[in-house]
Amino acid sequence: MNVNVSPEVERQLVSLAAEEGKDAADLAGSLLEEKMRESGLLSDFKGTDVEDPEALASAVAAITNRTPKEIEAARARLFAQSRPPRPLPEGKPLPDVICGQWPGDETDEEVFEAIRKLS
């Protein structure tokens, strides 16, 4: 893969890589990967290759072993990307607003049964 950057960015990258004793292309890749992880565009999970039989266990371990700071950062990213909540219509409780509003042709009972099975 080739990535185009301005001559100034390239000079700074080459200089920074030399200071750190790294190859400029490797440093650029590391910086790009770090930025993608910070912005939520790249998963932090290790071993998620389709052929990896331990992929699920690795993903579960990555999620369950997060620090409180990592959990808070993930929540902040989620809330930053979420739409603000809509207020309930006046005089309507939440069940009246959501029940019977499924995207397909499922009944409330079918949805509740599916949720029960997943719980």
C-alpha positions in Angstrom: 0.0 0.0 0.0 1.2 3.5 -0.8 0.1 6.5 1.2 0.6 10.0 0.0 1.6 12.7 2.4 2.8 16.3 1.9 6.6 16.8 1.6 6.6 18.6 5.0 4.9 15.6 6.7 7.3 13.2 5.0 10.3 15.3 6.3 9.0 15.3 9.8 8.2 11.6 9.7 11.7 10.7 8.4 13.2 12.9 11.1 11.1 11.4 13.9 11.8 7.9 12.7 15.5 8.6 12.7 15.3 9.9 16.3 13.5 6.7 17.3 15.8 4.4 15.3 12.9 3.2 13.2 12.0 2.9 9.5 9.8 5.8 8.4 7.3 3.5 6.7 7.0 1.3 9.8 6.6 4.4 12.0 3.9 5.8 9.7 2.0 2.5 9.8 2.2 2.4 13.6 0.9 6.0 13.9 -1.9 5.3 11.4 -2.9 2.1 13.3 -2.8 3.9 16.6 -5.0 6.7 15.3 -7.5 4.3 13.8 -7.7 2.4 17.1 -8.3 5.7 19.0 -11.1 6.7 16.7 -12.8 3.3 17.0 -12.2 2.4 13.3 -10.0 -0.6 14.2 -10.7 -3.3 16.7 -8.3 -3.8 19.7 -9.0 -7.5 19.6 -6.0 -9.8 18.9 -6.4 -13.0 17.0 -9.7 -12.3 15.3 -8.6 -14.1 12.1 -11.5 -16.1 10.7 -9.3 -19.2 10.8 -8.3 -18.7 14.4 -10.3 -21.1 16.6 -9.5 -19.0 19.7 -10.8 -15.8 18.1 -14.0 -15.7 20.3 -12.1 -16.5 23.5 -9.5 -13.8 22.6 -12.3 -11.2 22.0 -14.1 -12.0 25.2 -10.8 -11.8 27.2 -10.0 -8.5 25.6 -13.4 -7.1 26.6 -13.6 -8.6 30.1 -10.0 -7.6 31.0 -10.3 -3.9 30.2 -9.4 -1.4 32.8 -11.9 1.1 34.1 -10.1 3.8 32.1 -10.5 1.7 28.9 -14.1 1.1 29.6 -14.8 4.8 30.2 -12.9 5.7 26.9 -15.1 3.1 25.0 -18.2 4.6 26.5 -17.1 8.1 25.6 -16.5 7.0 22.0 -19.9 5.4 21.8 -21.8 8.4 23.2 -19.9 10.7 20.9 -21.1 8.7 17.9 -24.6 8.2 19.1 -27.6 10.4 18.3 -29.1 12.3 21.2 -32.1 10.6 22.7 -35.5 11.7 21.5 -38.0 12.8 24.2 -41.1 10.6 24.7 -44.3 12.0 23.2 -46.3 13.8 25.9 -48.6 11.5 27.8 -47.1 8.2 26.4 -45.1 5.8 28.6 -42.0 4.0 27.0 -43.8 0.7 26.4 -46.5 2.4 24.4 -43.8 4.0 22.2 -41.6 0.9 21.5 -44.0 -2.1 21.6 -45.2 -3.1 18.2 -42.6 -1.0 16.5 -40.1 -3.7 15.3 -38.5 -3.2 11.9 -39.8 -6.5 10.5 -43.1 -8.3 10.8 -42.3 -9.9 14.2 -44.9 -9.7 17.0 -44.0 -8.3 20.4 -44.3 -11.9 21.7 -41.8 -13.2 19.2 -39.3 -10.4 20.0 -39.7 -11.0 23.8 -39.2 -14.7 23.3 -36.0 -14.1 21.3 -34.8 -11.7 24.1 -35.6 -14.3 26.7 -33.6 -17.0 24.8 -30.6 -14.6 24.6 -30.7 -13.7 28.3 
